[in-house]
Amino acid sequence: DVTTQIETMLPHIFDMAIRGLIILSILPRSLAATSPSSFITSSAIHSPPPTVTSALANIRGVNSIRSSSTLKMAKGSTDMSASRPLNIHWFRQTDLRLHDNPALCRTVELSLGKVKKQPVGAAPVSATTPSGILPVFVFDTTRIYGSKVHSELGCQKCGPRRAQFVLEAVADLRANLERRGSGLIVAVGKPEVVLAGIAKSAIGSAKDGVNMNVVCQEEVCSEELSVDKAVRAELAKTMGKGSKFHFENVWGSTMYDPDALPFDGDVMGIPDTFTPFRNKVEKNCDIGNPLFVPSSDELAMPKDAKDIVSDSKCHASLTYMPKLADLGYSKDDIASVSTVDARTAMPQNYRGGETFALQRVQDYIWNKDLLKVYFDTRNGMIGSDYSTKFAPWLAHGNVSPRLIARECRRYEEERVENKSTYWVVFELLWRDYFKFFAKKHGDRIFYLSGTLGKESTHVNKRKWGMDPKHIQAWMDGMTGYPLVDANMRELKATGFMSNRGRQNICSFLTIDMNMDWRYGGDYFEETLLDYDVHSNWGNWASGAGMTGGRMNRFNVVKQSKDYDMGGDYVRLWCPELKNVPDKFVHEPWKMSDILMEECECKVGPGRDYPSPIVDPNVTPKIMNNGRGGGGRGGRGRGRGGKQGGRGGSGGRGNRNNERNNGNSNRGRGQRQDMKSLKTGSYKFE
């Protein structure tokens, strides 16, 4: 077995230590008029699809990291007497990987002179000498990074913890490119200015102009599209006589290709609820097989790459890697993420980047053999192994969702197939859906009225509150509801929150507190390690009821008893409750004054723990008249959701404890999940 041989050789090929575990949730991919399946390098023709093991071997390579002075240069001519080719691959913060990267494979095609996209299975292009590729990444400190870069609602566009994760991912990408004899140009500033600066440098050294190709992954939301527009405009101004440029977006972050969707109008025709989308896609569509890592020859840089970079005058470098301070983060922000909270569910030594992402997939699915129990453990809240924790690496494109799905299928073929093995792919399908949903609805996923529209008379429409003190109390974990407070404190301290927690805090802010839901989405954008624009804002709009359909309210007290019966989680993050008896740990306001004294936890304004910010005995107005139900578990994709598990009764503790024996990834007394959540299916091309 080839896979077994590779696994046996791995330790000898590249001295890789398995560095612990990694946590998080799950998120989406990107769309374009270009199908990911259209791109395939010559080395991949008729080969079996790559596995996580072979992907790890490919990105690590057999070469040691090269210095910029030993970069592998393309063998093609750089004759300046004719219009020279220049191929730039612009990595964005959503596709920081080499494996299964359709945009990167398209750049390779253009470098080989293949203007037309080749269909899957086409014969390899004749031995064309690559003209070379310039890989580029730009830290945009005007739109995304820095302590002073804020949204209209006031939160940072990217908090320092996620910025550090991106720095690590970019450094890992550069290292993996260098191992293959290539390199990565890293710059700080505006992408349009940096790319135009590189173009000017190349044009200045070419007597008869430049034929320039710029390729990147396609994004669908307005801020990203505005950057695309700025890049095109700046490049157009840069082109002189004899020079021209071609800018191309390539879809590349979903399991399913948007042009293969079985709906009239493709993406624009998808349903506005998930279940009919899921049913039709699973029945009619195939998941594309992951693409291989391009070869060293295909990734080679132009002979004069260093000269182009040094003459670009746009703060770009093949060796320099910025730090948080260089991205504009304050000393306080940097200090806030300088250490890792000991309570974090994140594993020790986690890092951003493709290398760690692939190792986590290998570890979770194969080494720890946890895929077979995912469905039963996914609603946990403590520890690194109750869920896959693939989300932050998916969000930054460090790992391909198609590769994860392929590994799930391989696991089913080689070990066991059950509801759990399917459910990971089901979660990835939610990622796909929210990206397609964002493509369809555009900026409406950011509007207060959501996709319902201002003129809608939908039953979920209501007048929103905007009390800054209440919103701040929610952000700080000081609402007086232990489950909400514990989750919000974990988010602030670690950049992570469980799927179950996200469902509850979304419901609480938007329904119980009736605060403008966009403040929740905005705060998550600042703090989440696994922030993904489509899943984040789509889930928040959905959880607030602003996408239509039935609105589910999560009864946070009931949920707390169901999923943290013994109070281990709330005590972990709300230490002021450490001495409160189990009976009151989820409702501390019910304690008598005498018991509060005994527990050393007085509840009330200005005391040890706050009083409930909203009356626990009053049903929110929006839930009157039969709108939705209390105590439900929403499906959530993490941030509020459309369908899913019903909250269980508090009297199930003993039976649940019996069922949980031997399963360390389930909490004490954690309720069993609904058996009515049906298993679907998926297939590959």
C-alpha positions as CSV (number, residue, x, y, z in Angstrom):
1,D,0.0,0.0,0.0
2,V,1.5,3.3,-1.2
3,T,0.0,5.3,1.7
4,T,1.4,2.9,4.3
5,Q,4.8,3.2,2.7
6,I,4.7,7.0,2.7
7,E,3.5,7.0,6.4
8,T,6.5,4.7,7.2
9,M,8.9,7.0,5.4
10,L,7.6,10.3,6.8
11,P,9.7,10.4,10.0
12,H,12.9,9.7,8.0
13,I,12.0,12.2,5.2
14,F,11.4,15.3,7.3
15,D,11.9,15.0,11.1
16,M,8.4,16.0,11.9
17,A,7.3,16.0,15.6
18,I,3.6,15.6,16.2
19,R,2.9,18.8,18.1
20,G,-0.2,18.2,20.2
21,L,-3.7,19.0,19.2
22,I,-5.6,21.9,17.8
23,I,-9.2,23.0,18.4
24,L,-12.0,25.0,17.0
25,S,-15.2,24.7,14.8
26,I,-15.9,24.7,11.1
27,L,-16.3,27.2,8.2
28,P,-16.4,28.0,4.2
29,R,-14.6,28.2,0.6
30,S,-14.7,30.7,-2.5
31,L,-16.6,31.0,-5.8
32,A,-16.0,32.2,-9.4
33,A,-16.9,31.6,-13.0
34,T,-13.9,29.4,-13.0
35,S,-14.3,25.8,-11.7
36,P,-11.6,24.4,-9.4
37,S,-11.9,21.2,-11.2
38,S,-10.7,22.9,-14.4
39,F,-7.1,23.2,-13.2
40,I,-4.7,20.3,-12.9
41,T,-1.0,20.1,-13.2
42,S,0.6,17.7,-15.6
43,S,2.0,15.6,-12.7
44,A,-1.5,14.9,-11.4
45,I,-3.1,13.6,-14.6
46,H,-4.6,10.1,-14.0
47,S,-3.1,10.0,-10.5
48,P,-5.2,9.0,-7.5
49,P,-6.4,12.0,-5.4
50,P,-3.9,13.2,-2.8
51,T,-4.3,12.2,0.9
52,V,-3.4,14.3,4.0
53,T,-0.2,12.2,4.3
54,S,0.9,12.9,0.7
55,A,0.0,16.5,1.1
56,L,2.1,16.8,4.2
57,A,5.0,15.1,2.4
58,N,4.6,17.4,-0.6
59,I,4.5,20.7,1.3
60,R,7.5,19.7,3.4
61,G,9.4,18.4,0.5
62,V,12.9,16.8,0.7
63,N,14.9,20.0,0.6
64,S,15.9,22.1,3.5
65,I,14.7,25.7,3.6
66,R,16.6,27.8,1.0
67,S,17.8,31.3,1.6
68,S,16.6,33.9,-0.9
69,S,20.1,33.7,-2.5
70,T,19.5,30.1,-3.6
71,L,15.9,30.5,-4.9
72,K,15.2,28.2,-7.8
73,M,14.8,30.3,-10.9
74,A,12.7,29.4,-14.0
75,K,14.8,28.2,-16.9
76,G,12.9,30.3,-19.4
77,S,14.5,33.2,-21.1
78,T,14.3,36.7,-19.6
79,D,15.2,38.3,-22.9
80,M,14.3,42.0,-22.5
81,S,14.2,42.6,-26.2
82,A,10.7,41.2,-26.4
83,S,7.6,41.7,-24.3
84,R,8.3,39.6,-21.2
85,P,5.7,37.5,-19.3
86,L,5.2,38.2,-15.6
87,N,3.0,35.9,-13.6
88,I,2.0,37.1,-10.1
89,H,0.1,34.8,-7.7
90,W,-1.6,37.0,-5.1
91,F,-2.2,34.9,-2.0
92,R,-5.1,36.3,0.0
93,Q,-5.7,35.6,3.7
94,T,-8.3,32.9,2.7
95,D,-6.1,30.6,0.6
96,L,-2.7,30.3,2.4
97,R,-1.8,26.8,1.3
98,L,-0.1,24.9,-1.6
99,H,-2.3,21.8,-1.7
100,D,-5.6,21.9,-3.6
101,N,-5.3,25.5,-4.5
102,P,-7.1,26.1,-7.8
103,A,-5.9,29.7,-8.1
104,L,-2.3,28.7,-7.7
105,C,-2.7,25.9,-10.3
106,R,-4.2,28.4,-12.7
107,T,-1.2,30.7,-12.2
108,V,1.0,27.7,-13.1
109,E,-1.1,27.2,-16.2
110,L,-0.5,30.7,-17.3
111,S,3.2,30.4,-16.5
112,L,3.3,27.4,-18.9
113,G,1.6,29.5,-21.6
114,K,-1.8,27.8,-21.2
115,V,-4.2,30.7,-21.7
116,K,-7.3,28.5,-22.0
117,K,-8.3,26.5,-19.0
118,Q,-7.8,22.7,-19.4
119,P,-10.6,20.3,-18.6
120,V,-10.1,17.5,-16.0
121,G,-8.3,14.6,-17.6
122,A,-6.9,16.5,-20.5
123,A,-3.5,15.4,-21.8
124,P,-0.6,17.2,-20.3
125,V,0.6,20.3,-22.0
126,S,3.7,19.7,-24.1
127,A,7.0,20.3,-22.3
128,T,6.7,24.0,-22.0
129,T,9.3,25.8,-20.0
130,P,7.6,27.8,-17.2
131,S,8.1,31.6,-17.4
132,G,8.2,31.8,-13.6
133,I,5.8,32.9,-10.8
134,L,6.1,35.7,-8.3
135,P,4.0,34.6,-5.2
136,V,2.9,37.7,-3.2
137,F,1.1,38.3,0.1
138,V,0.2,41.8,1.4
139,F,-0.8,42.7,5.0
140,D,-3.3,45.3,4.3
141,T,-2.9,47.8,7.2
142,T,-5.4,50.3,5.8
143,R,-8.4,47.9,5.7
144,I,-7.8,44.9,7.9
145,Y,-4.8,45.0,10.3
146,G,-3.9,47.3,13.1
147,S,-5.3,48.6,16.4
148,K,-6.8,51.7,14.7
149,V,-8.5,49.9,11.8
150,H,-12.1,49.7,12.9
151,S,-15.5,48.8,11.5
152,E,-18.4,51.3,11.3
153,L,-19.8,49.7,14.5
154,G,-16.5,50.2,16.4
155,C,-14.7,46.9,16.7
156,Q,-11.3,46.1,15.2
157,K,-11.5,44.6,11.8
158,C,-8.9,42.0,12.9
159,G,-7.9,41.6,16.5
160,P,-4.3,40.9,17.5
161,R,-4.8,37.2,18.2
162,R,-6.0,36.5,14.7
163,A,-3.4,38.7,13.2
164,Q,-0.7,36.7,14.9
165,F,-2.3,33.5,13.5
166,V,-2.1,35.0,10.0
167,L,1.5,36.0,10.5
168,E,2.3,32.4,11.4
169,A,0.3,31.1,8.4
170,V,2.2,33.4,6.0
171,A,5.5,32.4,7.5
172,D,4.6,28.8,7.1
173,L,3.6,29.4,3.5
174,R,6.9,31.1,2.8
175,A,8.8,28.2,4.4
176,N,6.9,25.6,2.3
177,L,7.5,27.6,-0.9
178,E,11.2,27.9,-0.1
179,R,11.5,24.2,0.5
180,R,10.4,23.8,-3.1
181,G,12.9,26.3,-4.3
182,S,10.5,29.2,-4.6
183,G,9.8,32.1,-2.3
184,L,7.1,34.5,-1.1
185,I,7.2,38.2,-1.5
186,V,5.7,39.7,1.7
187,A,4.6,43.4,1.9
188,V,2.8,45.7,4.3
189,G,0.4,48.3,2.8
190,K,-2.3,48.4,0.2
191,P,-2.4,45.4,-2.2
192,E,-3.1,47.6,-5.2
193,V,0.0,49.8,-4.4
194,V,2.3,46.8,-3.9
195,L,1.2,44.9,-7.0
196,A,1.5,48.1,-9.1
197,G,4.9,48.7,-7.6
198,I,6.0,45.2,-8.7
199,A,4.6,45.8,-12.1
200,K,6.4,49.1,-12.5
201,S,9.7,47.5,-11.5
202,A,9.3,44.7,-14.1
203,I,8.2,47.2,-16.8
204,G,11.2,49.4,-16.1
205,S,13.6,46.6,-16.9
206,A,11.8,45.4,-20.0
207,K,12.5,47.3,-23.2
208,D,9.3,46.2,-25.0
209,G,6.9,46.0,-22.1
210,V,5.4,43.3,-20.0
211,N,2.5,40.8,-20.4
212,M,1.4,40.5,-16.8
213,N,-1.0,38.0,-15.3
214,V,-2.3,38.5,-11.7
215,V,-4.3,35.5,-10.3
216,C,-6.0,35.2,-6.9
217,Q,-8.8,33.4,-5.2
218,E,-12.2,34.8,-5.9
219,E,-14.1,36.4,-3.0
220,V,-17.7,37.5,-3.0
221,C,-18.2,40.2,-0.3
222,S,-18.1,43.9,-1.0
223,E,-15.0,44.8,0.9
224,E,-12.9,42.1,-0.9
225,L,-14.5,43.0,-4.2
226,S,-13.6,46.7,-3.7
227,V,-10.0,45.7,-3.3
228,D,-10.1,43.7,-6.5
229,K,-11.5,46.8,-8.2
230,A,-8.7,49.0,-6.8
231,V,-6.0,46.5,-7.9
232,R,-7.4,46.5,-11.5
233,A,-7.5,50.3,-11.5
234,E,-4.0,50.7,-10.2
235,L,-2.5,48.2,-12.6
236,A,-4.3,49.9,-15.5
237,K,-2.6,53.2,-14.6
238,T,0.7,51.4,-14.4
239,M,0.7,49.8,-17.9
240,G,2.8,51.8,-20.4
241,K,3.3,51.3,-24.1
242,G,3.7,47.7,-25.0
243,S,2.5,46.4,-21.6
244,K,-0.8,44.9,-20.6
245,F,-2.2,42.9,-17.7
246,H,-4.8,40.2,-17.2
247,F,-6.5,39.9,-13.8
248,E,-8.2,36.6,-13.0
249,N,-10.2,35.3,-10.0
250,V,-10.5,31.6,-9.4
251,W,-13.1,29.9,-7.2
252,G,-11.4,27.8,-4.6
253,S,-12.7,27.4,-1.1
254,T,-15.8,25.2,-1.2
255,M,-16.3,21.5,-1.6
256,Y,-18.8,21.9,-4.4
257,D,-18.2,24.0,-7.5
258,P,-20.7,26.9,-7.9
259,D,-21.2,26.3,-11.6
260,A,-22.3,22.7,-10.9
261,L,-25.1,23.6,-8.4
262,P,-28.5,22.0,-9.5
263,F,-30.5,25.2,-9.3
264,D,-31.8,27.6,-12.0
265,G,-29.4,30.5,-12.0
266,D,-26.7,28.4,-10.3
267,V,-25.7,30.3,-7.1
268,M,-28.4,32.9,-7.5
269,G,-31.0,30.2,-7.5
270,I,-30.1,28.5,-4.2
271,P,-32.9,28.2,-1.6
272,D,-32.8,30.6,1.3
273,T,-33.0,27.8,3.8
274,F,-30.4,25.1,4.2
275,T,-32.4,21.8,4.1
276,P,-33.7,22.0,0.5
277,F,-30.2,23.1,-0.5
278,R,-28.6,20.2,1.2
279,N,-31.0,17.6,-0.1
280,K,-30.7,18.7,-3.7
281,V,-26.9,19.1,-3.7
282,E,-26.2,15.8,-2.0
283,K,-28.4,14.0,-4.5
284,N,-27.2,15.7,-7.7
285,C,-23.6,17.0,-7.1
286,D,-20.1,15.6,-6.8
287,I,-17.3,16.9,-4.6
288,G,-14.3,17.7,-6.7
289,N,-11.1,15.8,-5.9
290,P,-8.3,17.8,-4.3
291,L,-5.5,19.1,-6.6
292,F,-1.9,18.3,-6.1
293,V,0.8,20.7,-4.9
294,P,2.6,22.1,-8.0
295,S,6.1,20.9,-8.7
296,S,9.3,22.8,-7.9
297,D,9.8,23.6,-11.6
298,E,6.2,24.9,-11.8
299,L,6.7,27.2,-8.8
300,A,10.1,28.5,-9.9
301,M,10.5,32.3,-9.8
302,P,11.8,34.5,-12.7
303,K,15.6,34.8,-12.9
304,D,15.4,38.4,-11.9
305,A,12.9,38.1,-9.1
306,K,15.2,39.6,-6.5
307,D,15.9,42.6,-8.7
308,I,12.2,43.1,-9.4
309,V,11.4,43.1,-5.7
310,S,14.3,45.4,-4.7
311,D,13.4,47.9,-7.4
312,S,9.7,47.9,-6.6
313,K,9.9,50.5,-3.8
314,C,6.8,49.2,-2.2
315,H,8.1,47.8,1.1
316,A,8.1,44.3,-0.2
317,S,10.7,41.6,0.6
318,L,11.6,38.0,0.0
319,T,13.1,37.7,3.5
320,Y,11.4,40.2,5.8
321,M,8.5,39.0,8.0
322,P,6.6,41.7,9.9
323,K,5.5,41.5,13.5
324,L,2.4,42.7,15.2
325,A,3.9,46.1,15.9
326,D,4.7,46.5,12.2
327,L,1.1,45.9,11.4
328,G,0.0,48.8,13.7
329,Y,-1.0,47.0,16.8
330,S,-0.5,48.8,20.1
331,K,1.6,47.7,23.0
332,D,-1.5,46.8,25.0
333,D,-2.9,44.7,22.2
334,I,0.4,42.9,21.7
335,A,0.7,42.2,25.4
336,S,-2.9,40.9,25.5
337,V,-1.9,38.0,23.2
338,S,1.6,37.4,24.3
339,T,0.7,34.5,26.5
340,V,-1.9,31.7,26.2
341,D,-4.5,31.3,28.8
342,A,-4.0,28.0,30.7
343,R,-7.7,27.3,30.4
344,T,-7.8,27.4,26.7
345,A,-9.3,24.6,24.7
346,M,-6.6,25.2,22.1
347,P,-3.8,22.7,22.1
348,Q,-0.3,23.6,23.2
349,N,1.9,25.2,20.6
350,Y,-0.9,25.6,18.0
351,R,0.1,27.8,15.1
352,G,-1.4,29.1,11.9
353,G,-0.3,27.5,8.7
354,E,-0.8,24.7,6.3
355,T,1.7,22.4,8.0
356,F,-0.1,22.4,11.4
357,A,-3.5,22.2,9.7
358,L,-2.6,19.0,7.8
359,Q,-1.1,17.6,10.9
360,R,-4.3,18.3,12.9
361,V,-6.3,16.5,10.2
362,Q,-3.9,13.6,10.4
363,D,-4.0,13.6,14.2
364,Y,-7.8,13.9,14.7
365,I,-8.9,11.5,12.0
366,W,-6.2,8.9,11.9
367,N,-3.8,9.0,14.9
368,K,-6.5,9.6,17.6
369,D,-9.2,7.8,15.7
370,L,-11.8,10.5,16.8
371,L,-13.8,10.8,13.6
372,K,-16.0,7.9,14.5
373,V,-17.3,9.7,17.6
374,Y,-17.5,13.2,16.3
375,F,-21.3,13.4,16.3
376,D,-21.5,12.3,20.0
377,T,-18.8,14.7,21.3
378,R,-19.2,17.8,19.1
379,N,-21.3,19.7,21.7
380,G,-18.7,19.6,24.4
381,M,-17.1,22.7,25.7
382,I,-13.9,21.7,27.5
383,G,-10.8,20.3,25.9
384,S,-9.3,20.1,22.4
385,D,-10.8,16.8,21.1
386,Y,-14.6,17.2,21.5
387,S,-14.7,18.6,18.0
388,T,-12.4,18.7,15.0
389,K,-11.1,22.2,15.6
390,F,-10.3,22.6,11.9
391,A,-12.1,26.0,11.7
392,P,-9.3,28.5,12.0
393,W,-7.2,26.7,9.4
394,L,-10.2,26.4,7.1
395,A,-11.0,30.1,7.6
396,H,-7.5,31.1,6.4
397,G,-7.3,28.5,3.7
398,N,-4.6,26.6,5.4
399,V,-6.5,23.3,4.7
400,S,-8.8,22.5,1.9
401,P,-12.4,21.3,2.7
402,R,-12.2,18.9,-0.2
403,L,-9.1,17.3,1.3
404,I,-10.9,16.9,4.6
405,A,-14.0,15.4,2.9
406,R,-11.7,13.0,1.0
407,E,-10.1,11.9,4.2
408,C,-13.5,11.3,5.7
409,R,-14.3,9.0,2.8
410,R,-11.0,7.2,3.0
411,Y,-11.6,6.7,6.7
412,E,-15.1,5.2,5.9
413,E,-13.5,2.9,3.4
414,E,-10.6,1.8,5.7
415,R,-12.1,1.9,9.2
416,V,-15.7,2.6,9.8
417,E,-18.6,4.5,8.3
418,N,-21.3,6.0,10.6
419,K,-23.2,9.1,11.4
420,S,-20.1,10.8,12.8
421,T,-18.0,10.3,9.7
422,Y,-20.8,11.9,7.6
423,W,-21.4,14.7,10.0
424,V,-18.0,16.4,9.5
425,V,-18.8,16.6,5.8
426,F,-22.3,17.9,6.7
427,E,-20.7,20.7,8.6
428,L,-18.5,21.5,5.7
429,L,-21.6,21.7,3.5
430,W,-22.9,24.5,5.8
431,R,-19.6,26.4,5.0
432,D,-20.4,26.0,1.4
433,Y,-23.9,27.1,1.8
434,F,-23.0,30.3,3.6
435,K,-20.5,31.3,1.0
436,F,-23.1,30.7,-1.8
437,F,-25.7,32.6,0.4
438,A,-23.3,35.6,0.6
439,K,-22.7,35.5,-3.1
440,K,-26.5,35.5,-3.7
441,H,-27.5,38.2,-1.3
442,G,-24.5,40.5,-1.3
443,D,-24.4,43.2,1.3
444,R,-27.8,42.3,2.7
445,I,-26.2,39.8,5.0
446,F,-24.7,42.9,6.8
447,Y,-27.9,45.0,7.0
448,L,-30.0,45.3,10.1
449,S,-33.0,43.9,8.3
450,G,-30.9,41.1,6.8
451,T,-32.1,39.4,3.7
452,L,-35.7,40.1,4.7
453,G,-35.4,43.7,3.6
454,K,-36.5,47.0,5.1
455,E,-40.1,46.7,3.7
456,S,-40.6,43.2,4.9
457,T,-43.5,42.5,7.2
458,H,-42.0,39.1,8.2
459,V,-43.0,38.0,11.7
460,N,-39.4,38.1,12.8
461,K,-39.0,41.8,12.2
462,R,-38.8,44.0,15.3
463,K,-37.5,47.2,16.7
464,W,-33.9,46.6,17.9
465,G,-32.3,47.9,21.1
466,M,-28.9,49.6,21.1
467,D,-28.0,50.1,24.7
468,P,-24.1,50.4,24.8
469,K,-23.9,49.3,28.4
470,H,-25.9,46.1,27.7
471,I,-23.8,45.3,24.7
472,Q,-20.6,45.9,26.6
473,A,-21.8,43.7,29.5
474,W,-22.4,40.9,26.9
475,M,-19.0,41.4,25.4
476,D,-17.3,41.3,28.8
477,G,-19.2,38.2,30.1
478,M,-21.1,40.1,32.8
479,T,-24.7,39.4,32.0
480,G,-25.5,37.4,35.1
481,Y,-26.2,34.3,33.1
482,P,-23.3,31.9,33.7
483,L,-23.4,30.0,30.4
484,V,-23.3,33.3,28.4
485,D,-20.6,34.8,30.6
486,A,-18.4,31.8,30.5
487,N,-18.5,31.6,26.8
488,M,-17.9,35.3,26.3
489,R,-14.9,35.3,28.7
490,E,-13.4,32.3,26.9
491,L,-13.8,34.1,23.5
492,K,-12.0,37.2,24.8
493,A,-9.2,35.2,26.4
494,T,-8.6,32.7,23.7
495,G,-10.3,33.6,20.4
496,F,-12.4,30.5,20.6
497,M,-15.9,29.4,21.6
498,S,-17.6,26.1,21.1
499,N,-20.4,25.6,18.6
500,R,-22.9,25.1,21.4
501,G,-21.7,28.3,23.1
502,R,-22.0,30.3,19.9
503,Q,-25.6,29.2,19.4
504,N,-26.5,30.3,22.9
505,I,-24.8,33.7,23.1
506,C,-26.2,34.6,19.7
507,S,-29.7,33.8,20.8
508,F,-29.3,35.6,24.1
509,L,-28.0,38.8,22.5
510,T,-30.5,39.0,19.7
511,I,-33.7,37.5,21.3
512,D,-33.4,37.7,25.1
513,M,-31.6,41.1,25.1
514,N,-33.0,42.2,21.8
515,M,-29.8,44.1,20.9
516,D,-28.8,45.0,17.4
517,W,-27.5,41.6,16.1
518,R,-24.8,43.3,14.0
519,Y,-22.8,44.2,17.2
520,G,-22.5,40.4,17.8
521,G,-21.2,39.8,14.3
522,D,-18.9,42.7,14.5
523,Y,-17.4,41.6,17.8
524,F,-16.9,38.1,16.5
525,E,-15.1,39.6,13.5
526,E,-12.6,41.2,15.8
527,T,-12.1,38.3,18.2
528,L,-12.6,34.9,16.5
529,L,-9.5,33.0,15.4
530,D,-11.7,31.2,12.9
531,Y,-13.5,34.3,11.6
532,D,-14.9,33.8,8.1
533,V,-17.0,36.6,6.7
534,H,-19.6,34.4,5.1
535,S,-20.2,31.9,7.9
536,N,-20.0,34.6,10.6
537,W,-22.4,37.1,9.2
538,G,-24.7,34.5,7.6
539,N,-25.0,32.7,11.0
540,W,-25.6,35.9,12.9
541,A,-28.3,37.1,10.5
542,S,-29.9,33.7,10.7
543,G,-29.7,33.4,14.4
544,A,-31.4,36.8,14.7
545,G,-34.2,35.6,12.4
546,M,-33.2,38.1,9.7
547,T,-33.0,35.5,6.9
548,G,-36.6,34.3,7.3
549,G,-37.9,30.9,8.5
550,R,-38.6,29.8,12.0
551,M,-36.6,31.7,14.7
552,N,-35.2,29.5,17.4
553,R,-34.7,30.8,20.9
554,F,-32.1,29.0,23.1
555,N,-33.2,28.9,26.7
556,V,-29.7,29.5,28.1
557,V,-30.4,28.2,31.6
558,K,-31.9,24.9,30.2
559,Q,-29.1,24.6,27.8
560,S,-26.5,25.1,30.5
561,K,-28.0,22.3,32.6
562,D,-28.2,20.1,29.5
563,Y,-24.6,20.6,28.3
564,D,-22.8,21.5,31.5
565,M,-24.9,19.7,34.1
566,G,-22.1,19.6,36.7
567,G,-21.1,23.2,36.1
568,D,-17.5,22.4,35.2
569,Y,-17.4,24.7,32.3
570,V,-19.0,27.8,33.9
571,R,-16.8,27.4,37.0
572,L,-13.8,27.2,34.7
573,W,-14.4,30.6,33.2
574,C,-16.4,32.2,36.0
575,P,-14.3,31.4,39.1
576,E,-16.5,33.5,41.3
577,L,-19.0,30.7,41.1
578,K,-16.5,28.0,42.2
579,N,-18.2,27.4,45.5
580,V,-21.8,27.6,44.3
581,P,-23.6,24.3,44.6
582,D,-24.5,22.4,41.4
583,K,-28.2,23.2,42.0
584,F,-27.6,26.9,41.7
585,V,-24.5,27.2,39.5
586,H,-26.6,27.9,36.4
587,E,-29.0,30.2,38.3
588,P,-27.0,31.8,41.1
589,W,-29.6,34.6,41.6
590,K,-31.9,31.9,43.2
591,M,-29.5,31.5,46.2
592,S,-30.6,32.9,49.5
593,D,-28.5,35.6,51.1
594,I,-27.3,33.1,53.7
595,L,-26.1,30.6,51.0
596,M,-24.4,33.5,49.1
597,E,-22.5,34.2,52.2
598,E,-21.5,30.6,52.6
599,C,-20.4,30.3,49.0
600,E,-18.6,33.6,49.1
601,C,-20.5,34.7,46.0
602,K,-22.9,37.6,46.4
603,V,-25.1,38.2,43.4
604,G,-26.2,41.7,42.6
605,P,-25.0,45.1,41.2
606,G,-21.4,45.8,42.3
607,R,-21.1,42.5,44.1
608,D,-19.2,39.3,43.2
609,Y,-21.4,38.3,40.3
610,P,-23.9,40.5,38.5
611,S,-27.7,40.1,38.6
612,P,-29.4,38.8,35.4
613,I,-29.3,41.6,32.8
614,V,-32.8,40.5,31.7
615,D,-35.5,39.1,33.8
616,P,-35.3,35.2,33.6
617,N,-39.0,35.0,34.3
618,V,-40.1,37.0,31.3
619,T,-40.4,35.6,27.8
620,P,-39.0,37.9,25.1
621,K,-41.7,39.8,23.2
622,I,-40.6,38.4,19.9
623,M,-41.3,34.9,21.0
624,N,-44.9,35.6,21.8
625,N,-47.7,34.6,19.3
626,G,-46.1,31.3,18.6
627,R,-42.9,32.6,17.0
628,G,-40.3,29.8,17.4
629,G,-39.7,27.9,20.6
630,G,-37.8,28.1,23.8
631,G,-34.9,25.8,24.8
632,R,-34.1,24.6,21.3
633,G,-30.6,23.7,20.2
634,G,-30.2,25.3,16.8
635,R,-28.1,23.7,14.2
636,G,-25.9,26.8,14.2
637,R,-22.7,26.3,12.4
638,G,-21.6,28.0,15.5
639,R,-23.3,31.4,15.5
640,G,-27.0,30.9,16.0
641,G,-28.6,28.7,13.3
642,K,-31.6,27.4,11.6
643,Q,-32.4,23.9,12.7
644,G,-31.2,21.3,15.1
645,G,-31.1,19.7,18.5
646,R,-33.8,20.2,21.0
647,G,-32.7,21.1,24.6
648,G,-33.1,18.1,26.9
649,S,-34.6,18.0,30.4
650,G,-32.6,18.6,33.5
651,G,-33.7,15.3,35.0
652,R,-31.6,13.2,32.6
653,G,-28.4,13.5,34.4
654,N,-27.9,10.0,35.8
655,R,-28.8,8.3,32.5
656,N,-26.6,10.6,30.5
657,N,-23.7,10.0,32.9
658,E,-24.1,6.3,32.3
659,R,-24.0,6.9,28.6
660,N,-21.0,9.1,28.8
661,N,-18.8,6.7,30.8
662,G,-15.6,6.1,29.0
663,N,-16.0,9.1,26.7
664,S,-13.7,11.8,28.0
665,N,-14.8,14.3,25.4
666,R,-18.4,14.6,26.7
667,G,-19.2,16.7,29.8
668,R,-20.6,15.3,33.0
669,G,-24.3,14.5,32.4
670,Q,-24.2,16.0,28.9
671,R,-27.5,15.2,27.2
672,Q,-27.6,12.9,24.2
673,D,-28.1,14.4,20.8
674,M,-31.3,14.1,18.8
675,K,-31.5,10.9,16.8
676,S,-33.8,12.7,14.4
677,L,-30.8,14.5,12.9
678,K,-30.6,12.3,9.8
679,T,-27.5,11.1,8.0
680,G,-27.2,12.2,4.4
681,S,-24.7,11.3,1.7
682,Y,-21.9,12.7,-0.4
683,K,-20.0,11.5,-3.4
684,F,-16.9,12.4,-5.4
685,E,-16.2,12.9,-9.0
